[in-house]
Amino acid sequence: MPKKMLTDRALKALRKKPAKSGKRYEIGDKDVSGLLVRVNDQGTVTFALVARFPGSSNPTRRTIGEYGSMTLEEAREEAREWRRLLRQGKDPQVERERKEQAEARRQANTFASVAEDYFVELKRRGLRQAGEIEREIRREFVSRWAARPITDIKKQDVLDVVDAAIKQGALSKAHHLLSYASRLYSWAMERPGYGLEYSPVHGMRPARIIGVKDIRTRVLSDVELAALWHASKEIGYPYGPLVRLLMLTGQRKSEVSDARWCEFDLDKREWCIPAERMKNGAPHTVPLTDAVLKVMQDLQRFNSGDHLFSTTFGKTPVNGFSKGKTRLDKVLARQLGHVPPPWVFHDIRRTVRTHMSALPIPDMVRELVIAHTKPGLHKIYDQHRYADEKRHALELWAARLRSIVEPAPANVVSLDRARA
């Protein structure tokens, strides 16, 4: 068998010099010992390695690949790797199959598929925050990385998500997202089948990346509540009515923004939020007051989807809250005559709960209205729904809110004051 220093130009020329019919010829490579090319009667050029492979007492030829599908340099690198494996007593073909299987597993273990397994585990454990964790991972991580192998996610990928929340001013959300990513990867690292040997969240310190987590205490003043109500009417759908439902119900932003028409029983005047959408992982019923129904009456029902608040004709829930809030803040500042102190949507929920403490509502009912679970044994043994009590509480709050956003004229004296 002749040998020569193979080049791409020489290999391309060999394609034009096919072997005789039913025959083939070989040319060895002077650069890598044992590497050769075979040319058949169709002009196909194939790389092969001559070596003593495991299980054979004599040197044999094994195909490495076809020229065109792999380059000359790739063939030489593969031949060198095969010779290295042979010196270690390993069969290159077995190692190649092992790598192909590992790559297939890596490609199959996408971030989305591993996340789905994790969600099942969260529900099995009955974790209180299972619903919130799943919702945020789907919204912020799965939406970006769904088809990527989980082993391909790098530290910068996680930082990009966290930084996006920081730029929105949602520092609490940034802390939560970093925590949720850490939990998911810690769980997946314990399971060898996913092939994870590294967590992109490892070594990330929330205090350094985001800052110390503050406990928010911001409560909107009555003047701010009134201005926010009127500003919400000015900016229109979808953020306007969404804000008014936040103000009237005290529910979390995601619980309102992701609401679907199928969750509402308008005849019973109830909104039943399913467990998978709740932070505590338990279904939650919100009685509908006249004020809430009035907001809902003005909402358009789409044919393409079931979401109340959507920019895709109901197919998906509204997003882009940072842009919506920027618009809202501009109108709010104009309503107030000045820029208010920084606030976030969750401050509305805290404001509602604070006002309820000033109304004749039992503390247990106040907590149940905003879906805070009952404490201790009361949670286990008291399965009363408190539907009437919650309805009464929300009606009292609606009346209080109405008096704030639509105050009576100064020359009107209430009946109680007149009697006094």
Buried (B, 14 or more C-beta within 10 A) or exposed (E): EEBEEBEEEBBEEBBEEBBEEEEBBBBBBEBBBBBBBBBBEEEBBBBBBBBEBEEEEEEEBBEBBEBEEBBBEBBBEBBBBBBEBBEEEBBBBEBBEEEEEEEEBBEEBBBBBBBBBBBEBBBEEEBBBBBBBBBBBBBBBBEBBEEBBBBBBEBEBBBEBBBBBBEBBBBBBBBBBBBBBBBBBEBBBEBEEBBBEEBBBEEBEBEEBBEEBEEEEBBBEBEBBBBBBBBBEBBEBBBBBBBBBBBBBBBBBBBBBBBBBEBBEEEEBBBEBEEEBBBBBBBBBBBBBEBBEEBBEEBEEBEEBBBBBBBEEBEEBBBEBEEBBEBBBBBBBEBBEEEBEEBBBBBBBBBBBEBBEEEEBEEBBBBBBBBEBBEEEEEEEEEEEBEEBBBBBBBBBBEBBEEBBEEEEEEEEEEEEEEE
